């Protein structure tokens, strides 16, 4: 790829589109009043590393990487709290009775004739993507799997101890250079990269998270900037030399204003390193309810860099509960009843396909959390469920999908090969014009289903086991035949919170109350002890997990993310 100095005029046109003067809604006005457009001081404050030394950190915490991080913090860190305040401002209006809807002031963007800049060759075929944490063995297995893309995850699949974060960056650096190897201490098995590994994409942490082990001007820095800066700086040259590039997944967006912030970050870095505009490429997860109403706007703001949107279905269900928590007519049933073939989830999937393909972007399907079972018979049942799920996505027109386990890749690949065919590498030709407009009501009407005591108790056990694992340092956990991460655990505890708040009756007629939850928690903790065994329970942190689960479930004010209080308990 040819390198050239960025034209600032082009950047202004591409990255900061201006709406009509009368097109500012309450959120935008609030942000402007809070000085979102920051004029940084010419002085670069030093980054201070407060985390303990981790073996190998000198490979990634280089002078150049820290210099880039310092500049990014100087220009953009102060804007993050304003964006987070805008989320609270908007949510307060929804709590007070409003419902999310398409923005009237951005109608011209939705109705306009424009497309994203383009998709690199190695990202045009993404029919199956494997996701996983950034530990060394997982990265090797992920890149060697029968998939097109491996997403290395610093977010929902990682408990962000300083050691895990630094080792993850070292592992990715070694993987990009083809130097990554691993030998299991238990089995002696040796792992190394195959000749033709999958394309590597890095998922950074969300804007709500901070990296407490680094400070800029005495304040913990945005974790998103840390993850982005280190991965970019340590790998962009090698990636470009191989014909690939610095590719990212951006999670948890809630508005196009946040997408605009990311567009400015990307433009700043491309200019700093004399790269063509659009060299950095990203895929944004549409995994919050507010964001589903701004997909066109998110694509527009990031149109120089974005190549796809993704149906982050588990976080989306969690966000539905969180966003509409005060609306007693928007109660969801048991978690297993909220599937992609329900009306509101199907509308979400089809709208994403229609929006992306109109703009020349790929539309990625969501995650199947299922994992292979212990017996051939049970594994076949899992594969049958995966096949149904992935066929639904392929029929809707998605260009690819996610799996959480390499053994599911062949099943997913076979389905998307069938639907994409030999003449295409994706389904961009599917427009879904037959759907017509998808109204807000279609996205907001909850699905039918039972609320059962068995479902409630299962949620408690899943949340207990996941939180215990997370605060012990493991954030990607097989539980009851599914690969649970932070998103699926969030659904489990949020559902119970919602049922308590709105005094929902279970299918057996029992009303869900705080007292009922506390009684069930004690009983389910005993069941978990039996499941994991006395030794594992005694040496684990299940009691601490139960205390945290009780606190966030019985709190009158909904706790935005369980990982925030969990971070205070995380083993370093």
C-alpha positions in Angstrom: 0.0 0.0 0.0 1.4 3.4 -1.0 2.0 5.8 1.9 1.2 9.5 1.5 0.6 12.5 3.6 -3.0 13.0 4.5 -4.8 16.0 2.8 -6.4 17.9 5.7 -9.1 19.3 3.4 -10.2 15.8 2.4 -10.1 14.7 6.0 -12.4 17.6 6.9 -14.9 16.5 4.2 -14.7 12.9 5.0 -14.5 12.8 8.8 -16.6 15.7 10.1 -19.8 16.1 8.1 -21.8 19.0 9.3 -25.6 18.8 9.7 -27.9 21.7 9.1 -27.7 24.5 11.7 -31.1 23.5 13.1 -30.3 19.8 13.2 -28.9 19.6 16.7 -30.8 17.4 19.1 -30.7 17.6 22.9 -27.8 15.2 23.1 -25.7 17.1 20.6 -26.5 20.4 22.2 -25.5 19.0 25.6 -22.2 17.8 24.2 -21.4 21.1 22.6 -22.2 22.9 25.8 -19.8 20.6 27.5 -17.1 21.4 24.9 -16.9 18.0 23.2 -14.7 19.6 20.5 -11.6 19.8 22.5 -8.7 22.2 21.8 -5.7 20.4 23.3 -2.8 22.1 24.8 0.4 22.0 22.7 2.1 20.4 25.7 2.2 16.6 25.7 1.8 15.3 29.2 3.8 12.2 30.1 2.2 8.8 30.4 2.8 7.2 33.8 2.7 3.4 34.0 1.5 2.3 37.4 1.1 -1.4 36.7 3.8 -3.8 38.0 6.4 -5.0 35.5 5.2 -7.9 33.3 7.6 -10.1 31.4 7.8 -9.0 27.8 6.2 -5.6 28.3 9.3 -3.8 26.9 8.3 -5.3 23.5 5.0 -3.4 23.5 5.4 -0.5 25.9 8.0 1.1 23.6 8.9 4.8 23.6 7.1 5.1 20.3 3.9 3.4 21.5 3.8 5.5 24.6 4.4 8.7 22.6 1.4 7.9 20.4 -0.7 7.0 23.4 0.3 10.3 25.1 -0.7 12.3 22.0 -4.0 10.4 21.7 -4.8 11.1 25.3 -3.9 14.8 24.9 -6.2 15.2 22.0 -9.1 12.8 22.8 -9.2 11.5 26.4 -11.1 14.4 27.8 -13.9 13.9 25.3 -14.7 10.4 26.5 -16.4 11.5 29.8 -18.5 13.9 27.8 -19.6 11.1 25.5 -20.4 8.9 28.5 -22.4 11.8 30.1 -24.4 12.0 26.8 -25.3 8.4 27.2 -26.6 9.1 30.7 -28.4 12.2 29.5 -30.2 10.2 26.8 -31.0 7.3 29.1 -32.5 9.6 31.6 -35.0 10.7 29.0 -35.9 7.1 28.2 -36.2 6.3 31.9 -38.7 9.2 32.1 -40.9 7.6 29.4 -39.5 8.3 26.0 -38.8 5.5 23.6 -35.8 5.2 21.3 -36.4 6.2 17.7 -34.7 7.2 14.5 -33.2 10.7 14.8 -35.2 13.3 12.9 -32.3 15.7 12.5 -30.2 13.1 10.6 -32.9 12.1 8.1 -30.8 13.5 5.2 -28.0 11.1 6.1 -30.4 8.1 6.1 -32.0 9.2 2.8 -28.8 10.3 1.1 -26.9 8.6 -1.7 -23.5 7.7 -0.3 -21.3 4.7 0.5 -18.3 3.7 2.6 -14.9 4.2 1.1 -14.2 0.5 0.3 -13.3 -2.9 1.7 -9.7 -4.3 1.5 -9.3 -7.6 -0.4 -8.5 -9.6 2.7 -11.7 -8.4 4.4 -14.2 -9.0 1.6 -14.7 -12.6 2.4 -15.6 -13.0 6.1 -18.1 -15.8 5.9 -17.0 -17.3 9.2 -15.2 -15.5 12.1 -13.9 -17.1 15.3 -13.6 -15.0 18.4 -11.6 -15.6 21.5 -9.4 -14.1 24.2 -5.8 -13.0 23.6 -4.0 -15.8 25.4 -1.2 -17.4 23.4 -2.7 -20.8 22.7 -6.1 -19.4 21.7 -4.5 -17.0 19.2 -2.6 -19.8 17.5 -5.7 -22.1 17.4 -7.9 -19.2 16.3 -5.6 -18.2 13.4 -5.2 -21.8 12.3 -8.9 -22.6 12.4 -11.0 -23.1 9.3 -12.3 -19.5 9.4 -11.7 -16.4 7.4 -11.1 -14.0 10.4 -9.9 -14.5 14.0 -11.1 -11.7 16.3 -8.6 -11.4 19.2 -10.7 -9.9 22.0 -9.5 -7.5 24.7 -13.2 -6.9 25.7 -15.9 -9.3 26.8 -13.6 -12.4 26.6 -10.9 -10.9 28.8 -10.7 -10.1 32.5 -8.4 -7.0 32.2 -5.7 -7.7 34.7 -2.5 -5.8 33.8 -0.7 -9.1 33.2 -3.4 -10.4 30.8 -3.5 -7.1 28.9 0.3 -6.9 28.4 0.7 -10.5 27.6 -2.2 -10.2 25.1 -0.4 -7.4 23.3 2.8 -9.3 23.2 1.0 -12.4 21.9 -0.5 -10.4 19.0 2.8 -8.7 18.2 4.4 -12.2 17.9 1.5 -13.5 15.9 1.7 -10.7 13.3 5.4 -11.4 13.0 4.9 -15.1 12.6 6.9 -15.7 15.7 4.2 -17.0 18.0 4.7 -20.5 19.5 3.4 -22.3 22.5 4.1 -25.6 24.3 1.6 -26.9 26.9 3.2 -27.6 30.3 0.6 -30.2 31.0 0.6 -32.2 27.7 3.9 -31.2 26.1 1.9 -30.4 22.9 3.5 -27.8 20.7 1.5 -25.1 18.9 2.6 -22.9 16.0 1.0 -21.0 13.1 0.1 -22.7 9.8 1.2 -21.4 6.5 -2.0 -19.5 5.7 -3.6 -18.2 8.9 -6.8 -16.3 9.1 -7.0 -12.5 9.0 -6.4 -11.0 12.4 -8.7 -8.3 13.8 -8.3 -6.8 17.2 -11.3 -5.9 19.4 -10.5 -3.1 21.8 -12.4 -2.4 25.0 -15.4 -0.1 25.1 -15.5 3.6 25.9 -16.9 3.0 29.4 -13.7 1.2 30.5 -10.5 2.7 31.8 -7.0 1.3 31.9 -6.2 1.9 35.6 -2.6 0.8 35.2 -1.7 3.9 33.1 -2.3 7.5 33.9 -2.2 10.6 31.8 -2.0 13.8 33.8 -2.8 11.8 36.9 -6.0 10.3 35.5 -6.6 6.7 34.4 -6.7 6.6 30.6 -9.5 5.3 28.3 -8.9 1.6 27.8 -10.0 1.9 24.2 -7.2 4.3 23.4 -4.7 2.0 25.1 -5.7 -1.1 23.2 -5.9 0.7 19.9 -2.6 2.6 20.3 -0.5 -0.4 21.3 -1.9 -2.8 18.7 -1.6 -0.2 15.9 1.8 1.1 16.7 3.4 -2.3 17.3 1.9 -4.0 14.2 0.9 -1.6 11.4 4.1 -1.8 9.4 4.2 -5.6 9.4 0.5 -5.9 8.6 0.7 -3.5 5.7 3.9 -5.3 4.4 1.9 -8.6 4.3 -0.9 -7.0 2.3 -3.2 -6.7 5.3 -3.7 -3.8 7.6 -4.5 -2.5 11.1 -8.1 -3.9 11.5 -10.2 -3.3 14.6 -13.6 -4.3 16.1 -15.2 -1.4 18.0 -17.7 -2.4 20.6 -20.5 -0.9 22.7 -21.2 2.2 20.5 -24.4 4.0 21.4 -24.5 6.9 19.0 -23.0 8.4 15.9 -21.3 11.0 18.0 -19.2 8.2 19.5 -18.5 7.0 15.9 -17.4 10.5 15.0 -14.9 10.4 18.0 -13.4 7.2 16.6 -13.3 8.7 13.1 -11.2 11.6 14.5 -8.9 9.2 16.3 -8.3 7.2 13.1 -7.7 10.3 11.0 -5.3 11.7 13.6 -3.2 8.5 13.6 -3.3 8.1 9.8 -2.0 11.7 9.4 0.6 11.3 12.1 2.0 8.2 10.4 1.6 9.6 6.8 -0.8 6.9 5.8 -3.5 7.1 3.2 -6.9 8.0 4.7 -8.9 4.8 5.3 -5.8 2.7 5.9 -7.2 1.8 9.4 -10.3 -0.3 9.0 -12.9 -1.1 11.6 -16.1 -3.1 12.1 -18.5 -1.7 14.6 -20.7 -3.9 16.7 -24.3 -2.9 16.8 -24.9 -4.3 20.3 -26.8 -1.5 22.0 -30.4 -0.6 21.5 -29.7 3.1 20.9 -27.2 2.3 18.2 -29.7 0.2 16.1 -31.5 3.5 15.3 -28.3 5.1 14.1 -26.7 2.5 11.9 -26.7 4.8 8.9 -25.2 7.6 10.9 -22.5 5.4 12.4 -21.5 4.2 8.9 -21.6 7.8 7.6 -19.4 9.2 10.3 -16.8 6.4 9.9 -17.2 6.0 6.1 -13.5 6.4 5.4 -12.6 3.6 7.8 -15.6 1.3 8.3 -16.1 -1.9 6.4 -18.9 -3.7 8.3 -21.4 -3.7 11.1 -22.0 -6.8 13.3 -25.1 -8.1 15.1 -23.7 -8.4 18.6 -26.8 -10.2 19.7 -26.1 -11.0 23.3 -25.0 -7.5 24.3 -28.0 -6.3 22.3 -30.4 -8.3 24.4 -28.7 -7.0 27.6 -28.9 -3.5 26.2 -32.6 -3.9 25.5 -33.2 -4.7 29.1 -30.9 -2.0 30.4 -32.3 0.7 28.1 -35.9 0.0 28.7 -35.6 -1.0 32.4 -38.3 1.5 33.5 -40.8 0.4 30.9 -43.0 -2.3 32.4 -44.5 -3.2 29.0 -41.0 -4.2 27.7 -40.3 -7.3 29.8 -38.3 -10.2 28.2 -39.0 -13.9 29.0 -36.4 -16.6 29.8 -33.1 -16.1 28.1 -33.4 -19.2 25.9 -36.7 -17.9 24.5 -35.1 -14.7 23.1 -33.8 -16.2 19.8 -33.0 -14.6 16.4 -36.3 -15.8 14.9 -38.4 -13.7 17.3 -39.9 -10.7 15.6 -37.9 -7.9 17.3 -34.5 -9.8 16.9 -35.3 -10.6 13.3 -36.1 -7.0 12.6 -32.7 -6.1 14.1 -30.9 -8.6 11.9 -32.7 -7.6 8.7 -32.3 -3.9 9.3 -28.6 -4.3 9.7 -28.3 -6.2 6.5 -30.4 -3.7 4.6 -28.5 -0.7 5.9 -25.0 -2.1 5.4 -25.6 -3.4 1.9 -27.1 -0.1 0.8 -23.9 1.6 1.9 -21.4 -0.9 0.5 -20.5 -2.4 3.9 -20.6 -6.0 5.0 -23.3 -7.2 7.4 -21.9 -9.7 9.9 -24.1 -12.1 11.8 -23.9 -12.8 15.5 -22.4 -15.3 17.9 -23.5 -18.8 18.6 -22.5 -19.4 22.2 -23.0 -23.2 21.8 -19.9 -25.4 22.1 -19.4 -29.1 21.2 -20.5 -31.6 23.9 -18.8 -34.7 25.4 -20.5 -37.3 23.3 -21.1 -37.7 19.6 -24.8 -37.7 20.1 -24.8 -34.5 22.1 -22.4 -32.8 19.7 -24.7 -33.6 16.8 -27.5 -32.0 18.7 -25.4 -28.9 19.1 -24.4 -28.9 15.4 -28.1 -29.1 14.5 -28.9 -26.1 16.6 -25.9 -24.2 15.1 -27.1 -25.1 11.6 -30.6 -23.7 12.2 -29.1 -20.5 13.6 -26.6 -19.9 10.8 -29.1 -20.7 8.1 -31.4 -18.0 9.4 -28.6 -15.5 9.2 -27.5 -16.6 5.8 -31.1 -16.4 4.5 -31.4 -12.9 5.9 -28.4 -11.9 3.8 -25.6 -11.7 6.3 -22.1 -11.9 4.8 -20.7 -14.0 7.6 -21.1 -15.1 11.2 -19.4 -15.7 14.5 -18.5 -18.9 16.3 -16.9 -19.4 19.7 -15.3 -22.7 19.1 -13.1 -24.0 16.2 -15.1 -27.3 16.0 -18.2 -25.3 14.9 -16.4 -23.6 12.0 -16.9 -26.3 9.5 -20.7 -26.3 10.0 -21.0 -22.5 9.8 -18.6 -22.5 6.8 -20.7 -25.1 4.9 -23.9 -23.1 5.4 -22.4 -19.8 4.2 -20.6 -21.5 1.3 -24.1 -22.8 0.2 -25.8 -19.4 0.4 -22.9 -17.2 -0.9 -22.1 -19.7 -3.8 -19.1 -19.8 -6.0 -19.7 -16.6 -7.9 -19.5 -14.3 -4.8 -17.4 -13.8 -1.7 -20.2 -12.1 0.2 -23.9 -11.2 -0.1 -23.6 -7.5 -0.8 -25.9 -8.0 -3.7 -28.8 -8.8 -1.4 -30.6 -5.5 -0.7 -33.6 -6.6 1.3 -35.7 -3.9 -0.4 -38.6 -6.3 -0.1 -38.8 -5.5 3.6 -39.7 -1.9 3.2 -39.0 0.5 6.1 -38.5 -1.2 9.5 -40.4 0.9 12.1 -39.2 1.6 15.6 -42.2 -0.4 16.9 -40.8 -3.6 15.3 -37.5 -3.1 17.1 -39.0 -2.3 20.5 -41.9 -4.8 20.9 -40.7 -7.7 23.1 -41.1 -11.3 22.3 -43.5 -13.7 23.9 -42.3 -16.5 26.2 -42.4 -17.8 29.7 -40.7 -16.5 32.8 -39.9 -19.7 34.8 -38.4 -20.4 38.1 -36.1 -22.9 36.4 -35.0 -20.1 34.1 -34.4 -17.8 37.0 -32.4 -20.4 38.9 -30.3 -21.2 35.8 -29.6 -17.5 35.4 -28.3 -17.3 39.0 -26.0 -20.3 38.5 -24.6 -19.0 35.2 -24.0 -15.6 36.7 -22.4 -17.1 39.8 -20.0 -19.3 37.9 -19.2 -16.6 35.4 -18.5 -13.9 37.9 -16.4 -16.2 40.0 -14.3 -17.0 36.9 -14.1 -13.4 35.8 -12.8 -12.0 39.2 -10.3 -14.9 39.2 -9.0 -13.8 35.8 -10.8 -15.9 33.3 -13.5 -14.2 31.2 -14.4 -16.8 28.6 -16.0 -19.8 30.4 -17.8 -23.0 29.2 -20.9 -23.4 31.3 -23.7 -25.9 30.6 -22.8 -26.3 27.0 -22.3 -22.7 26.1 -19.3 -20.4 26.0 -20.3 -17.6 28.3 -18.6 -14.2 28.3 -19.5 -10.9 29.9 -22.4 -10.3 27.5 -24.2 -13.5 28.3 -23.6 -13.2 32.0 -25.0 -9.6 31.8 -28.3 -11.0 30.4 -28.6 -13.5 33.2 -28.4 -10.9 36.0 -30.2 -8.1 34.1 -33.3 -10.4 33.5 -33.7 -11.1 37.2 -33.3 -7.4 38.1 -36.0 -6.5 35.5 -38.4 -9.1 36.9 -37.9 -7.9 40.5 -38.4 -4.3 39.6 -41.7 -4.9 37.7 -42.9 -7.6 40.1 -43.3 -10.2 37.4 -45.0 -13.5 38.1 -43.3 -16.7 37.1 -45.1 -19.4 35.2 -45.9 -21.1 38.6 -47.6 -17.9 39.9 -44.8 -16.9 42.3 -44.0 -13.2 42.2 -40.3 -12.4 41.8 -39.2 -10.4 44.8 -35.9 -9.5 46.4 -36.6 -12.1 49.1 -37.2 -14.8 46.5 -34.0 -14.0 44.8 -32.0 -14.1 48.0 -33.5 -17.5 48.9 -32.8 -18.8 45.4 -29.2 -17.5 45.5 -28.4 -19.4 48.7 -29.9 -22.6 47.2 -28.2 -22.2 43.8 -24.8 -21.4 45.4 -25.1 -24.8 47.2 -25.9 -26.5 43.8 -22.8 -24.8 42.3 -20.7 -26.2 45.1 -22.0 -29.6 44.3 -21.4 -29.2 40.6 -17.8 -28.0 40.9 -16.8 -30.1 43.9 -15.7 -29.3 47.4 -12.0 -28.6 46.5 -12.8 -26.3 43.6 -15.4 -24.4 45.6 -13.2 -24.0 48.6 -10.2 -22.7 46.6 -12.4 -20.6 44.4 -14.1 -17.2 44.9 -17.7 -18.3 44.7 -18.7 -16.6 48.0 -17.3 -13.3 46.7 -19.1 -13.8 43.4 -22.4 -14.4 45.3 -21.9 -11.2 47.3 -21.3 -9.2 44.1 -24.3 -10.8 42.3 -26.6 -10.0 45.2 -25.4 -6.4 45.3 -25.9 -5.7 41.6 -29.2 -7.6 41.4 -30.8 -6.0 44.4 -29.5 -2.5 43.8 -32.4 -0.1 43.1 -30.3 1.7 40.5 -29.3 -0.6 37.7 -25.6 -1.2 37.6 -24.5 -0.4 34.0 -21.9 -3.2 33.7 -21.1 -6.0 36.1 -17.4 -5.7 35.1 -17.1 -2.3 36.7 -17.6 -3.4 40.3 -16.0 -6.7 39.3 -12.8 -4.9 38.3 -12.3 -3.9 41.9 -12.2 -7.6 42.9 -10.1 -8.8 39.9 -7.0 -10.8 40.8 -4.0 -9.0 39.4 
